[in-house]
Amino acid sequence: MRTVLIVEDDVVNARVFSKILTKRGGLTVKHTENVEEVMQIAQAKGADIILMDVSLSRSVYQGKSMDGIKITQMLKGDPNTADLPIILVTAHAMEGDRESFLRQSGADGYISKPIIDHQAFVDQIMALLPEG
């Protein structure tokens, strides 16, 4: 069973994503906004792909406030987790944001909230999941 780690500070969004991914995608889902936990799961290969909220309002790591861009940069900069696909998820869907966020973070994909087309959401995640 393939696992999606949802890094999201909005519990309602996390629940919606989780329901869509389990029902339509047949995927296992983990959820946290705790940066330590994200790092542990990624290091332990406990997820096949990460959905990363860009603006995490309460996330702190080693005393520093962290958003999804910074967490993605850390994961992509670590040889142990660099290959883990990360899709940024954000409500900040202004013109140019997608390119800017992808360039800054090194993420593999970008999805804007709210999720309207559930099948397209699942398809985008499945397309980036590693084979196997």
Buried (B, 14 or more C-beta within 10 A) or exposed (E): EBBBBBBBBBEEBBBBBBEBBEEBBEBBBBBBBBBEBBBEBBEEEEBBBBBBBBEBEEBEBEEEEBBBBBBBBBBBEEEEBEEBBBBBBBEEEEEEBBEEBBEBBBBBBBBBBEBEEBEEBBEBBBEBBEEE
